[in-house]
Amino acid sequence: MAFTYILECADGTLYVGSTRSLELRVAQHVAGQGSAYTRCRLPVRLVWSHQFENIGEAFWFEKKVQNWSRAKCRALIEGRYEDLPALARGRTGRPASG
């Protein structure tokens, strides 16, 4: 099993990652031993995670979510899945029309 996860940092930014051991990886981030990004933005807290069959799927979803807008990430975190398509970005970085 593997996980994609989102952490909220002390400065309000979001960090997206993937791992085979969610509990261990979050503990590393909390202890300042995770990524350089979160190390400078402590404390962090886990706000969302999803389990996948394998690390390849989790990593693929991590990379997908990393390109999402903050609003789209918030919708995912809050479980507002029906809002995700409307929050998709067009090539310009602005919400897609239509």
Biopython code that builds the backbone (N, CA, C, O; Angstrom):
import numpy as np
from Bio.PDB.StructureBuilder import StructureBuilder

atoms = [
    (1, "MET", "N", (0.835, -1.186, 0.000)),
    (1, "MET", "CA", (0.000, 0.000, 0.000)),
    (1, "MET", "C", (0.875, 1.243, 0.000)),
    (1, "MET", "O", (2.030, 1.201, 0.423)),
    (2, "ALA", "N", (0.320, 2.343, -0.474)),
    (2, "ALA", "CA", (1.026, 3.616, -0.537)),
    (2, "ALA", "C", (0.003, 4.739, -0.362)),
    (2, "ALA", "O", (-1.205, 4.519, -0.450)),
    (3, "PHE", "N", (0.507, 5.927, -0.116)),
    (3, "PHE", "CA", (-0.363, 7.063, 0.182)),
    (3, "PHE", "C", (0.108, 8.320, -0.536)),
    (3, "PHE", "O", (1.306, 8.535, -0.725)),
    (4, "THR", "N", (-0.844, 9.134, -0.929)),
    (4, "THR", "CA", (-0.600, 10.531, -1.277)),
    (4, "THR", "C", (-1.164, 11.312, -0.108)),
    (4, "THR", "O", (-2.215, 10.962, 0.428)),
    (5, "TYR", "N", (-0.467, 12.376, 0.292)),
    (5, "TYR", "CA", (-0.911, 13.138, 1.461)),
    (5, "TYR", "C", (-0.691, 14.627, 1.239)),
    (5, "TYR", "O", (0.115, 15.043, 0.407)),
    (6, "ILE", "N", (-1.430, 15.412, 2.005)),
    (6, "ILE", "CA", (-1.274, 16.864, 1.994)),
    (6, "ILE", "C", (-1.066, 17.315, 3.428)),
    (6, "ILE", "O", (-1.818, 16.945, 4.330)),
    (7, "LEU", "N", (-0.022, 18.127, 3.622)),
    (7, "LEU", "CA", (0.255, 18.756, 4.909)),
    (7, "LEU", "C", (-0.050, 20.237, 4.797)),
    (7, "LEU", "O", (0.173, 20.847, 3.751)),
    (8, "GLU", "N", (-0.555, 20.810, 5.867)),
    (8, "GLU", "CA", (-0.683, 22.263, 5.950)),
    (8, "GLU", "C", (0.451, 22.758, 6.830)),
    (8, "GLU", "O", (0.637, 22.275, 7.946)),
    (9, "CYS", "N", (1.202, 23.717, 6.328)),
    (9, "CYS", "CA", (2.354, 24.265, 7.046)),
    (9, "CYS", "C", (1.932, 25.457, 7.898)),
    (9, "CYS", "O", (0.841, 26.002, 7.729)),
    (10, "ALA", "N", (2.802, 25.848, 8.807)),
    (10, "ALA", "CA", (2.518, 26.955, 9.727)),
    (10, "ALA", "C", (2.199, 28.251, 8.986)),
    (10, "ALA", "O", (1.417, 29.065, 9.478)),
    (11, "ASP", "N", (2.794, 28.453, 7.812)),
    (11, "ASP", "CA", (2.545, 29.682, 7.053)),
    (11, "ASP", "C", (1.306, 29.581, 6.167)),
    (11, "ASP", "O", (1.031, 30.486, 5.379)),
    (12, "GLY", "N", (0.557, 28.482, 6.292)),
    (12, "GLY", "CA", (-0.680, 28.307, 5.540)),
    (12, "GLY", "C", (-0.500, 27.654, 4.180)),
    (12, "GLY", "O", (-1.486, 27.361, 3.505)),
    (13, "THR", "N", (0.740, 27.420, 3.763)),
    (13, "THR", "CA", (0.961, 26.755, 2.485)),
    (13, "THR", "C", (0.682, 25.262, 2.617)),
    (13, "THR", "O", (0.631, 24.714, 3.718)),
    (14, "LEU", "N", (0.504, 24.627, 1.477)),
    (14, "LEU", "CA", (0.224, 23.200, 1.439)),
    (14, "LEU", "C", (1.401, 22.464, 0.817)),
    (14, "LEU", "O", (2.033, 22.960, -0.116)),
    (15, "TYR", "N", (1.686, 21.288, 1.336)),
    (15, "TYR", "CA", (2.752, 20.430, 0.823)),
    (15, "TYR", "C", (2.125, 19.098, 0.443)),
    (15, "TYR", "O", (1.401, 18.502, 1.240)),
    (16, "VAL", "N", (2.400, 18.627, -0.769)),
    (16, "VAL", "CA", (1.858, 17.355, -1.248)),
    (16, "VAL", "C", (3.003, 16.363, -1.388)),
    (16, "VAL", "O", (4.043, 16.682, -1.964)),
    (17, "GLY", "N", (2.807, 15.163, -0.861)),
    (17, "GLY", "CA", (3.828, 14.133, -0.955)),
    (17, "GLY", "C", (3.207, 12.760, -1.127)),
    (17, "GLY", "O", (1.987, 12.601, -1.102)),
    (18, "SER", "N", (4.080, 11.763, -1.302)),
    (18, "SER", "CA", (3.628, 10.371, -1.375)),
    (18, "SER", "C", (4.626, 9.512, -0.609)),
    (18, "SER", "O", (5.798, 9.865, -0.480)),
    (19, "THR", "N", (4.148, 8.384, -0.107)),
    (19, "THR", "CA", (4.982, 7.528, 0.725)),
    (19, "THR", "C", (4.389, 6.136, 0.830)),
    (19, "THR", "O", (3.212, 5.922, 0.537)),
    (20, "ARG", "N", (5.209, 5.203, 1.247)),
    (20, "ARG", "CA", (4.720, 3.858, 1.552)),
    (20, "ARG", "C", (4.271, 3.759, 3.013)),
    (20, "ARG", "O", (3.458, 2.902, 3.357)),
    (21, "SER", "N", (4.799, 4.632, 3.865)),
    (21, "SER", "CA", (4.466, 4.602, 5.292)),
    (21, "SER", "C", (4.012, 5.991, 5.737)),
    (21, "SER", "O", (4.834, 6.844, 6.072)),
    (22, "LEU", "N", (2.713, 6.207, 5.735)),
    (22, "LEU", "CA", (2.163, 7.521, 6.042)),
    (22, "LEU", "C", (2.533, 7.967, 7.453)),
    (22, "LEU", "O", (2.991, 9.093, 7.646)),
    (23, "GLU", "N", (2.341, 7.109, 8.423)),
    (23, "GLU", "CA", (2.609, 7.471, 9.813)),
    (23, "GLU", "C", (4.070, 7.888, 10.015)),
    (23, "GLU", "O", (4.343, 8.900, 10.662)),
    (24, "LEU", "N", (5.000, 7.116, 9.467)),
    (24, "LEU", "CA", (6.418, 7.427, 9.591)),
    (24, "LEU", "C", (6.765, 8.718, 8.879)),
    (24, "LEU", "O", (7.489, 9.549, 9.426)),
    (25, "ARG", "N", (6.257, 8.903, 7.659)),
    (25, "ARG", "CA", (6.609, 10.099, 6.885)),
    (25, "ARG", "C", (6.066, 11.364, 7.530)),
    (25, "ARG", "O", (6.760, 12.380, 7.568)),
    (26, "VAL", "N", (4.851, 11.323, 8.033)),
    (26, "VAL", "CA", (4.292, 12.503, 8.713)),
    (26, "VAL", "C", (5.108, 12.807, 9.964)),
    (26, "VAL", "O", (5.391, 13.971, 10.247)),
    (27, "ALA", "N", (5.488, 11.780, 10.713)),
    (27, "ALA", "CA", (6.321, 11.972, 11.905)),
    (27, "ALA", "C", (7.648, 12.622, 11.530)),
    (27, "ALA", "O", (8.147, 13.473, 12.265)),
    (28, "GLN", "N", (8.223, 12.233, 10.402)),
    (28, "GLN", "CA", (9.469, 12.857, 9.950)),
    (28, "GLN", "C", (9.261, 14.333, 9.656)),
    (28, "GLN", "O", (10.071, 15.167, 10.060)),
    (29, "HIS", "N", (8.186, 14.660, 8.959)),
    (29, "HIS", "CA", (7.888, 16.064, 8.666)),
    (29, "HIS", "C", (7.708, 16.859, 9.962)),
    (29, "HIS", "O", (8.273, 17.943, 10.110)),
    (30, "VAL", "N", (6.934, 16.329, 10.883)),
    (30, "VAL", "CA", (6.646, 17.008, 12.154)),
    (30, "VAL", "C", (7.928, 17.263, 12.943)),
    (30, "VAL", "O", (8.066, 18.292, 13.605)),
    (31, "ALA", "N", (8.867, 16.313, 12.866)),
    (31, "ALA", "CA", (10.144, 16.429, 13.586)),
    (31, "ALA", "C", (11.166, 17.296, 12.853)),
    (31, "ALA", "O", (12.290, 17.466, 13.326)),
    (32, "GLY", "N", (10.779, 17.845, 11.701)),
    (32, "GLY", "CA", (11.714, 18.670, 10.936)),
    (32, "GLY", "C", (12.700, 17.856, 10.127)),
    (32, "GLY", "O", (13.723, 18.381, 9.686)),
    (33, "GLN", "N", (12.407, 16.576, 9.923)),
    (33, "GLN", "CA", (13.298, 15.699, 9.179)),
    (33, "GLN", "C", (12.693, 15.287, 7.837)),
    (33, "GLN", "O", (13.171, 14.354, 7.193)),
    (34, "GLY", "N", (11.652, 15.980, 7.428)),
    (34, "GLY", "CA", (11.017, 15.689, 6.139)),
    (34, "GLY", "C", (11.706, 16.483, 5.052)),
    (34, "GLY", "O", (12.933, 16.571, 5.029)),
    (35, "SER", "N", (10.949, 17.048, 4.172)),
    (35, "SER", "CA", (11.506, 17.817, 3.066)),
    (35, "SER", "C", (12.053, 19.157, 3.550)),
    (35, "SER", "O", (11.683, 19.644, 4.618)),
    (36, "ALA", "N", (12.934, 19.742, 2.752)),
    (36, "ALA", "CA", (13.466, 21.072, 3.063)),
    (36, "ALA", "C", (12.331, 22.097, 3.116)),
    (36, "ALA", "O", (12.377, 23.039, 3.907)),
    (37, "TYR", "N", (11.312, 21.910, 2.272)),
    (37, "TYR", "CA", (10.188, 22.842, 2.236)),
    (37, "TYR", "C", (9.469, 22.880, 3.573)),
    (37, "TYR", "O", (9.243, 23.959, 4.121)),
    (38, "THR", "N", (9.106, 21.719, 4.109)),
    (38, "THR", "CA", (8.354, 21.700, 5.367)),
    (38, "THR", "C", (9.243, 22.020, 6.562)),
    (38, "THR", "O", (8.766, 22.566, 7.556)),
    (39, "ARG", "N", (10.506, 21.692, 6.479)),
    (39, "ARG", "CA", (11.443, 21.949, 7.583)),
    (39, "ARG", "C", (11.484, 23.435, 7.947)),
    (39, "ARG", "O", (11.679, 23.794, 9.109)),
    (40, "CYS", "N", (11.301, 24.280, 6.956)),
    (40, "CYS", "CA", (11.332, 25.732, 7.168)),
    (40, "CYS", "C", (9.965, 26.311, 7.504)),
    (40, "CYS", "O", (9.833, 27.522, 7.681)),
    (41, "ARG", "N", (8.952, 25.466, 7.595)),
    (41, "ARG", "CA", (7.579, 25.944, 7.788)),
    (41, "ARG", "C", (6.856, 25.185, 8.903)),
    (41, "ARG", "O", (5.651, 24.950, 8.819)),
    (42, "LEU", "N", (7.583, 24.812, 9.926)),
    (42, "LEU", "CA", (7.009, 24.070, 11.055)),
    (42, "LEU", "C", (6.178, 24.989, 11.928)),
    (42, "LEU", "O", (6.460, 26.186, 11.985)),
    (43, "PRO", "N", (5.167, 24.477, 12.608)),
    (43, "PRO", "CA", (4.729, 23.080, 12.588)),
    (43, "PRO", "C", (3.883, 22.787, 11.354)),
    (43, "PRO", "O", (3.361, 23.697, 10.711)),
    (44, "VAL", "N", (3.759, 21.511, 11.039)),
    (44, "VAL", "CA", (2.921, 21.041, 9.939)),
    (44, "VAL", "C", (1.889, 20.071, 10.503)),
    (44, "VAL", "O", (2.088, 19.468, 11.558)),
    (45, "ARG", "N", (0.785, 19.935, 9.776)),
    (45, "ARG", "CA", (-0.221, 18.964, 10.198)),
    (45, "ARG", "C", (-0.818, 18.297, 8.970)),
    (45, "ARG", "O", (-0.986, 18.922, 7.923)),
    (46, "LEU", "N", (-1.130, 17.031, 9.117)),
    (46, "LEU", "CA", (-1.742, 16.258, 8.046)),
    (46, "LEU", "C", (-3.190, 16.701, 7.896)),
    (46, "LEU", "O", (-3.955, 16.678, 8.860)),
    (47, "VAL", "N", (-3.570, 17.108, 6.677)),
    (47, "VAL", "CA", (-4.947, 17.550, 6.450)),
    (47, "VAL", "C", (-5.703, 16.652, 5.475)),
    (47, "VAL", "O", (-6.926, 16.744, 5.370)),
    (48, "TRP", "N", (-4.975, 15.772, 4.751)),
    (48, "TRP", "CA", (-5.639, 14.877, 3.800)),
    (48, "TRP", "C", (-4.697, 13.748, 3.430)),
    (48, "TRP", "O", (-3.485, 13.944, 3.339)),
    (49, "SER", "N", (-5.255, 12.570, 3.217)),
    (49, "SER", "CA", (-4.478, 11.452, 2.676)),
    (49, "SER", "C", (-5.415, 10.498, 1.956)),
    (49, "SER", "O", (-6.614, 10.438, 2.226)),
    (50, "HIS", "N", (-4.824, 9.755, 1.031)),
    (50, "HIS", "CA", (-5.579, 8.737, 0.297)),
    (50, "HIS", "C", (-4.665, 7.548, 0.061)),
    (50, "HIS", "O", (-3.492, 7.708, -0.276)),
    (51, "GLN", "N", (-5.209, 6.364, 0.241)),
    (51, "GLN", "CA", (-4.440, 5.142, 0.083)),
    (51, "GLN", "C", (-4.563, 4.616, -1.348)),
    (51, "GLN", "O", (-5.643, 4.632, -1.939)),
    (52, "PHE", "N", (-3.429, 4.146, -1.894)),
    (52, "PHE", "CA", (-3.372, 3.571, -3.234)),
    (52, "PHE", "C", (-2.810, 2.158, -3.162)),
    (52, "PHE", "O", (-2.228, 1.762, -2.153)),
    (53, "GLU", "N", (-2.985, 1.414, -4.226)),
    (53, "GLU", "CA", (-2.493, 0.041, -4.290)),
    (53, "GLU", "C", (-0.972, -0.036, -4.297)),
    (53, "GLU", "O", (-0.388, -0.956, -3.722)),
    (54, "ASN", "N", (-0.325, 0.945, -4.957)),
    (54, "ASN", "CA", (1.135, 0.900, -5.051)),
    (54, "ASN", "C", (1.719, 2.306, -5.083)),
    (54, "ASN", "O", (0.991, 3.279, -5.279)),
    (55, "ILE", "N", (3.016, 2.414, -4.893)),
    (55, "ILE", "CA", (3.684, 3.716, -4.814)),
    (55, "ILE", "C", (3.639, 4.451, -6.152)),
    (55, "ILE", "O", (3.629, 5.682, -6.178)),
    (56, "GLY", "N", (3.613, 3.719, -7.254)),
    (56, "GLY", "CA", (3.523, 4.365, -8.558)),
    (56, "GLY", "C", (2.247, 5.178, -8.701)),
    (56, "GLY", "O", (2.274, 6.308, -9.187)),
    (57, "GLU", "N", (1.131, 4.602, -8.277)),
    (57, "GLU", "CA", (-0.147, 5.324, -8.329)),
    (57, "GLU", "C", (-0.137, 6.521, -7.394)),
    (57, "GLU", "O", (-0.612, 7.597, -7.758)),
    (58, "ALA", "N", (0.398, 6.343, -6.196)),
    (58, "ALA", "CA", (0.453, 7.436, -5.219)),
    (58, "ALA", "C", (1.334, 8.572, -5.728)),
    (58, "ALA", "O", (0.980, 9.743, -5.590)),
    (59, "PHE", "N", (2.484, 8.232, -6.319)),
    (59, "PHE", "CA", (3.399, 9.245, -6.857)),
    (59, "PHE", "C", (2.750, 9.980, -8.032)),
    (59, "PHE", "O", (2.890, 11.197, -8.154)),
    (60, "TRP", "N", (2.045, 9.250, -8.893)),
    (60, "TRP", "CA", (1.351, 9.863, -10.019)),
    (60, "TRP", "C", (0.323, 10.883, -9.517)),
    (60, "TRP", "O", (0.240, 11.994, -10.041)),
    (61, "PHE", "N", (-0.454, 10.505, -8.506)),
    (61, "PHE", "CA", (-1.465, 11.421, -7.982)),
    (61, "PHE", "C", (-0.810, 12.612, -7.284)),
    (61, "PHE", "O", (-1.305, 13.734, -7.387)),
    (62, "GLU", "N", (0.307, 12.378, -6.568)),
    (62, "GLU", "CA", (1.057, 13.482, -5.948)),
    (62, "GLU", "C", (1.417, 14.523, -7.000)),
    (62, "GLU", "O", (1.158, 15.711, -6.808)),
    (63, "LYS", "N", (2.006, 14.093, -8.100)),
    (63, "LYS", "CA", (2.428, 15.025, -9.150)),
    (63, "LYS", "C", (1.235, 15.746, -9.767)),
    (63, "LYS", "O", (1.333, 16.919, -10.127)),
    (64, "LYS", "N", (0.130, 15.059, -9.886)),
    (64, "LYS", "CA", (-1.083, 15.683, -10.411)),
    (64, "LYS", "C", (-1.565, 16.792, -9.473)),
    (64, "LYS", "O", (-1.831, 17.908, -9.918)),
    (65, "VAL", "N", (-1.676, 16.491, -8.192)),
    (65, "VAL", "CA", (-2.184, 17.459, -7.214)),
    (65, "VAL", "C", (-1.222, 18.641, -7.045)),
    (65, "VAL", "O", (-1.667, 19.758, -6.780)),
    (66, "GLN", "N", (0.074, 18.416, -7.191)),
    (66, "GLN", "CA", (1.047, 19.503, -7.063)),
    (66, "GLN", "C", (0.812, 20.606, -8.087)),
    (66, "GLN", "O", (1.237, 21.742, -7.876)),
    (67, "ASN", "N", (0.153, 20.295, -9.178)),
    (67, "ASN", "CA", (-0.137, 21.301, -10.205)),
    (67, "ASN", "C", (-1.491, 21.977, -10.024)),
    (67, "ASN", "O", (-1.862, 22.852, -10.806)),
    (68, "TRP", "N", (-2.221, 21.573, -9.000)),
    (68, "TRP", "CA", (-3.542, 22.143, -8.766)),
    (68, "TRP", "C", (-3.445, 23.503, -8.078)),
    (68, "TRP", "O", (-2.465, 23.808, -7.398)),
    (69, "SER", "N", (-4.477, 24.302, -8.271)),
    (69, "SER", "CA", (-4.584, 25.576, -7.562)),
    (69, "SER", "C", (-4.861, 25.318, -6.082)),
    (69, "SER", "O", (-5.271, 24.223, -5.696)),
    (70, "ARG", "N", (-4.635, 26.331, -5.273)),
    (70, "ARG", "CA", (-4.936, 26.219, -3.843)),
    (70, "ARG", "C", (-6.427, 25.928, -3.629)),
    (70, "ARG", "O", (-6.791, 25.123, -2.772)),
    (71, "ALA", "N", (-7.276, 26.585, -4.409)),
    (71, "ALA", "CA", (-8.726, 26.386, -4.277)),
    (71, "ALA", "C", (-9.108, 24.936, -4.576)),
    (71, "ALA", "O", (-9.954, 24.360, -3.893)),
    (72, "LYS", "N", (-8.487, 24.354, -5.593)),
    (72, "LYS", "CA", (-8.794, 22.972, -5.943)),
    (72, "LYS", "C", (-8.288, 22.018, -4.864)),
    (72, "LYS", "O", (-8.961, 21.041, -4.536)),
    (73, "CYS", "N", (-7.098, 22.295, -4.308)),
    (73, "CYS", "CA", (-6.580, 21.483, -3.199)),
    (73, "CYS", "C", (-7.501, 21.573, -1.994)),
    (73, "CYS", "O", (-7.775, 20.564, -1.345)),
    (74, "ARG", "N", (-7.977, 22.766, -1.692)),
    (74, "ARG", "CA", (-8.896, 22.949, -0.554)),
    (74, "ARG", "C", (-10.175, 22.151, -0.768)),
    (74, "ARG", "O", (-10.693, 21.546, 0.171)),
    (75, "ALA", "N", (-10.685, 22.143, -1.988)),
    (75, "ALA", "CA", (-11.893, 21.366, -2.277)),
    (75, "ALA", "C", (-11.641, 19.878, -2.019)),
    (75, "ALA", "O", (-12.494, 19.187, -1.461)),
    (76, "LEU", "N", (-10.467, 19.388, -2.426)),
    (76, "LEU", "CA", (-10.115, 17.992, -2.177)),
    (76, "LEU", "C", (-10.047, 17.717, -0.680)),
    (76, "LEU", "O", (-10.613, 16.736, -0.199)),
    (77, "ILE", "N", (-9.355, 18.580, 0.053)),
    (77, "ILE", "CA", (-9.199, 18.421, 1.504)),
    (77, "ILE", "C", (-10.556, 18.402, 2.198)),
    (77, "ILE", "O", (-10.783, 17.615, 3.116)),
    (78, "GLU", "N", (-11.445, 19.268, 1.754)),
    (78, "GLU", "CA", (-12.764, 19.402, 2.378)),
    (78, "GLU", "C", (-13.773, 18.388, 1.854)),
    (78, "GLU", "O", (-14.922, 18.375, 2.295)),
    (79, "GLY", "N", (-13.359, 17.541, 0.922)),
    (79, "GLY", "CA", (-14.268, 16.523, 0.400)),
    (79, "GLY", "C", (-15.305, 17.043, -0.569)),
    (79, "GLY", "O", (-16.327, 16.397, -0.798)),
    (80, "ARG", "N", (-15.050, 18.205, -1.139)),
    (80, "ARG", "CA", (-15.986, 18.794, -2.109)),
    (80, "ARG", "C", (-15.612, 18.331, -3.517)),
    (80, "ARG", "O", (-15.240, 19.139, -4.369)),
    (81, "TYR", "N", (-15.715, 17.040, -3.747)),
    (81, "TYR", "CA", (-15.272, 16.435, -4.998)),
    (81, "TYR", "C", (-16.037, 16.960, -6.208)),
    (81, "TYR", "O", (-15.487, 17.042, -7.306)),
    (82, "GLU", "N", (-17.299, 17.312, -6.008)),
    (82, "GLU", "CA", (-18.101, 17.827, -7.112)),
    (82, "GLU", "C", (-17.582, 19.170, -7.619)),
    (82, "GLU", "O", (-17.876, 19.552, -8.751)),
    (83, "ASP", "N", (-16.813, 19.896, -6.799)),
    (83, "ASP", "CA", (-16.263, 21.191, -7.200)),
    (83, "ASP", "C", (-14.961, 21.068, -7.992)),
    (83, "ASP", "O", (-14.533, 22.037, -8.619)),
    (84, "LEU", "N", (-14.331, 19.909, -7.975)),
    (84, "LEU", "CA", (-13.013, 19.755, -8.603)),
    (84, "LEU", "C", (-13.005, 20.071, -10.095)),
    (84, "LEU", "O", (-12.108, 20.787, -10.540)),
    (85, "PRO", "N", (-13.955, 19.576, -10.896)),
    (85, "PRO", "CA", (-13.904, 19.892, -12.332)),
    (85, "PRO", "C", (-13.998, 21.387, -12.621)),
    (85, "PRO", "O", (-13.309, 21.885, -13.512)),
    (86, "ALA", "N", (-14.831, 22.103, -11.890)),
    (86, "ALA", "CA", (-14.995, 23.540, -12.114)),
    (86, "ALA", "C", (-13.750, 24.327, -11.713)),
    (86, "ALA", "O", (-13.553, 25.451, -12.176)),
    (87, "LEU", "N", (-12.914, 23.749, -10.861)),
    (87, "LEU", "CA", (-11.712, 24.436, -10.405)),
    (87, "LEU", "C", (-10.474, 24.086, -11.231)),
    (87, "LEU", "O", (-9.366, 24.520, -10.916)),
    (88, "ALA", "N", (-10.667, 23.309, -12.275)),
    (88, "ALA", "CA", (-9.551, 22.939, -13.155)),
    (88, "ALA", "C", (-8.992, 24.176, -13.833)),
    (88, "ALA", "O", (-9.735, 25.072, -14.235)),
    (89, "ARG", "N", (-7.669, 24.214, -13.954)),
    (89, "ARG", "CA", (-7.009, 25.351, -14.608)),
    (89, "ARG", "C", (-6.881, 25.128, -16.108)),
    (89, "ARG", "O", (-6.663, 24.011, -16.578)),
    (90, "GLY", "N", (-7.022, 26.217, -16.836)),
    (90, "GLY", "CA", (-6.721, 26.167, -18.269)),
    (90, "GLY", "C", (-5.220, 26.359, -18.446)),
    (90, "GLY", "O", (-4.494, 26.438, -17.455)),
    (91, "ARG", "N", (-4.756, 26.432, -19.640)),
    (91, "ARG", "CA", (-3.332, 26.593, -19.923)),
    (91, "ARG", "C", (-2.770, 27.902, -19.417)),
    (91, "ARG", "O", (-1.562, 28.006, -19.203)),
    (92, "THR", "N", (-3.598, 28.892, -19.222)),
    (92, "THR", "CA", (-3.143, 30.209, -18.763)),
    (92, "THR", "C", (-2.946, 30.246, -17.263)),
    (92, "THR", "O", (-2.406, 31.221, -16.741)),
    (93, "GLY", "N", (-3.377, 29.189, -16.539)),
    (93, "GLY", "CA", (-3.281, 29.182, -15.091)),
    (93, "GLY", "C", (-4.542, 29.702, -14.424)),
    (93, "GLY", "O", (-4.694, 29.627, -13.205)),
    (94, "ARG", "N", (-5.449, 30.233, -15.244)),
    (94, "ARG", "CA", (-6.740, 30.717, -14.726)),
    (94, "ARG", "C", (-7.749, 29.595, -14.833)),
    (94, "ARG", "O", (-7.567, 28.666, -15.620)),
    (95, "PRO", "N", (-8.833, 29.674, -14.033)),
    (95, "PRO", "CA", (-9.863, 28.630, -14.142)),
    (95, "PRO", "C", (-10.348, 28.486, -15.575)),
    (95, "PRO", "O", (-10.546, 29.477, -16.277)),
    (96, "ALA", "N", (-10.533, 27.265, -15.995)),
    (96, "ALA", "CA", (-11.012, 26.999, -17.360)),
    (96, "ALA", "C", (-12.452, 27.465, -17.487)),
    (96, "ALA", "O", (-13.233, 27.339, -16.545)),
    (97, "SER", "N", (-12.801, 27.994, -18.629)),
    (97, "SER", "CA", (-14.188, 28.433, -18.851)),
    (97, "SER", "C", (-14.978, 27.304, -19.469)),
    (97, "SER", "O", (-14.437, 26.415, -20.126)),
    (98, "GLY", "N", (-16.284, 27.369, -19.234)),
    (98, "GLY", "CA", (-17.172, 26.405, -19.866)),
    (98, "GLY", "C", (-17.369, 25.251, -19.090)),
    (98, "GLY", "O", (-18.099, 24.349, -19.500)),
]
sb = StructureBuilder()
sb.init_structure("model")
sb.init_model(0)
sb.init_chain("A")
sb.init_seg("    ")
for serial, (resi, resn, name, xyz) in enumerate(atoms, 1):
    if name == "N":
        sb.init_residue(resn, " ", resi, " ")
    sb.init_atom(name, np.array(xyz, "f"), 0.0, 1.0, " ", f" {name:<3s}", serial, name[0])
structure = sb.get_structure()
